[in-house]
Amino acid sequence: MAGQSWWADGVDVSRPSAARVYDVHLGGSHNFRVDRELAEESARLMPSLPAVLRENRSFLRRVVDFLARSGVTQFLDLGSGIPTIGNVHEIAQRINPECRVVYVDWDLVAVAHSQAILRGNARAVAIRADFREPGYVLAHHDVERLLDLSRPVAVLFFAVLHFLPDSDDPAGLVARYVRRLASGSYVALSHACDDDIAPTTEEAARIYGERIGGFHMRSKSDVAGLFGDLPLVPPGLVDLTEWRPDSNAPPADHP
């Protein structure tokens, strides 16, 4: 593994990470046995989980496509994870080569692999930072170098806020980023919802949380509260598959 570009010193291979388990479910190869074991166990309890996570990537693609076509040229992807097919910079820069993207993650493998694939891309960068510290993130020299906060920015929280307990005040965290954004900016997020879930899904969430250090599903009304008083782009807060779906894409079969 030492010769692989995604490898990073200091990786704890005895404990699964959210980014690497996600990579397993997406069919990636930037993970370890401990990640694969957790992915397999959670998928046994919730067989639809890999499909749900693929739908999350599809949702990300549609959101970034919409924003870039709406004139947004700056993206801050918080908890960006391990790169896979359809990364933010690929989607946005295909529409407008001037788009600038900053990826933020704490996982060493996610950051190392992101930095490797971004070499030579002057308008995209990956930094290692805790997205729970907006003051540090927004003052980071690479963020200040690439993003102009006096102009609209799209801040993305895809499948990350459910790793924060209520004691971390996820709604307050989103608001702290929003306060720094210029008029015309956007916030986009996806979040695990616990309305009407099956007992096996609840068990999968419990095991997931125990192994990676916390997983907190929330009700749809609680997820709506994460946006504060921001107006929602139609169709608003809906299932992943229902937000501006591709016209020829069948809906996924998942809770």
N, C-alpha and C positions, 0 to 999 in steps of 0.2 A: 504493500500500500504506500510505502514511503515515496515512490516515484510518481504517484498520482497527484494531479494538480489540485484536487479538492481536499487533499489531506491537510490537517492543521495540527501543529503541536499543541498539546494540552487537552486534547479531546478525551473525555471520560467515556471509554467504551463499555463500562460496566453498568451504565445507566442510560435508558432510552431518552431521546429528546423529541419534542413535539415536531420539530422540523424534519428530522430523519424518519420518524414514523409516518409522517405525511408523505415523504418521498417514497416509502415502501408502497403505500396504498396507490400512488400514482404510477407505480411500475418503474421507479428510478433505481439507481445503483449506488447512490451516495448514502449508505446506511450500514449498520452493523448487525450482528446476530441478535443482540438485545432489542434493537428496534424492530427487527422482523418478527421476533417472538411476540412482542406486544401487539404489533399490527395483526398478526394471525389470530391471537386470542380475541381481540376486539372485533375482528371481522367474523369470527365464529358466532359471537353473540349478536352481532348486527351485520348480517351478510350484505346489506345495501350500502355499508359505509364507504367502500372504495368508489362506488358510483356517486355517492353524495359528494365526496371530495373532488371527483372529476367535474361534477356540476359546479362546484365552487370555482374551479379554474375557468370553466366556461363563463360563469358569471363575471369573473374578473376581466376576461377578454371583452365581453360586451360592454362593461362599464368603461374600461379604458378607451375602447373604440368610440363610444358615445362622447366621452369627455374630449378626446383629441379632435373629433369632428366638430365639437362645439367650440373649439378655439383654445382649449386649455393646452398649455405647452410645458407645464411644470408638474411633476409628480413626486410625492414623498410616500414611499411604500414602507409602512411600519410593520415589523414582524414579517418580513418578505419571504423568509424560508429559503429552501434550496432551489436553485433555478431548475426549471423544467420547460416543457414545450409551452410557448405562449407567454413569455415574460413581458412585464410592463414596458420595458424599453423597446422590445421588438414590435409590440402592437402599436405603441404611440409613434415611434420613429418611422414606422412604415407609412403612417398617415401623414406625419409631418416630421421630416428629418431634424428640425430644429428643437424638437421636444427634449427636455432635460429630465432625468430621473435619478433620484437618490433612493437606494435600498438601505434599510436599517434592520439589522438582526443582531441577536446576542449569540446565537449558535455559531461555534467556530467553523464547522464544516460549511454551513450556509454562507458565511461571509467569505471564506477562502475560495469556494467554488464560484461565487458571484464575482469576486475580484478577478478570478482567472478568465472567465468568459467575457469580462468587460474591458480587458486590455485592448487598447487601441480605440476605444469608444470615448471620445472626449466629452460627450454629453450624458454620460451615465457613470455612476460610481456606487460602490457598496461600502458601508461603514459598520463597524461593530459598536453598538450602543444599545442601551436599555431604553426602549420606547416609552417606558414609564417616566422618563426624565426629559420632558419636552424642552426645558431650558437648555440642557446639555445638547440634545439633538439639534435644535435649531441654531445653536451657537457653534456647532461643529464647523471646522474650517471648510470641509468639503461641501457641506450644506450651504454655507454662505457663499462659496465659490460658484456653485451651480444654480442655486435657486434665489430668485429675487422676491422676497416676501412682500414687497410693495405691489406685486402683480399677482393675479390669481394662481393658486396652487391647488392641486387635488391631493388630499391626504387620504391614504388607503389603509383601512384596518380590516384585512381579510383573514377571517378565522384566527384571530389573535385575542380579542377581548374576552373570550370565554376562558382564557387561561388566567384571568385576573379575578381574585375574590372580591366580594363587595367591599371589604376593608380597604382595597386599593382604589375604590371610587372610580370605576371605569368611565362613568358619565362625566365626572369632574375632569378626568384625564382628557377626554375628547374635547371638553370645553376649553381646556388650557391651550390646546393646539388651535382651536377655532379662534380664540382671542387674538392670536398672532397672525391670522390670515387676512389678506386683502379682500375687499368686496369682489364678488364674482368667483370666489373659491368654492370648492366642493369637498365634502366628506363622504366617503363610501365605506361600507362595512358589511361583513357577513358574520353571523353568530349562531352557535348551536342553540336550538330552542327546545324547551322541555314540555311544551303543550301537547298533551295526549300522546305521550311516548309509551312504547311497550316496556314491560319489566326487564326484558333482556337488553334493551337499549340503555335503560337506566343502570343496569349492571355493567355494561361496557363502559359507560361514562365514569362509573365509580372506579373501576380497575384502571382506566386510562389516567384518571386524576391521581390515584395512589402512586402509579409508576413514574409519572413525569412531574409531579409536584403540584397538582391542582388542575381541575377541569370543572367549570361552573356553567352549566346550562341555565338559560333564563327564559322567562315567559316572553311571548311576543310583545306584551305591553312594556315589560322591562327593557327589551331591546329597543323599542320605539323611544324610550326615555333617553337612550344614549345619544340621540340626535339633539336633545334639548329643544329649543324653539326654532331650529332650522327648518325651512320649508322643504318638503320632499319632492324630488323629481318623480313625476308619474311613471309607473303605477304605485310608487311609494314603497312601503315595507311589505314585501310579499315573499313567498317561497322563491328559492334560487331560480327555479326553472321558469318562473312567471314574470321575471323582470326583463321586459323587452326581448323575448326569446327569438332565436333565429326562426325564420318562417318555416324552414323545412326540418326543424329538429323536433323529434317526438319528446314528450315530457318523460323525465326519469321516474322510475318506480321506486320511490323511497318515502319514508314517513315525513 
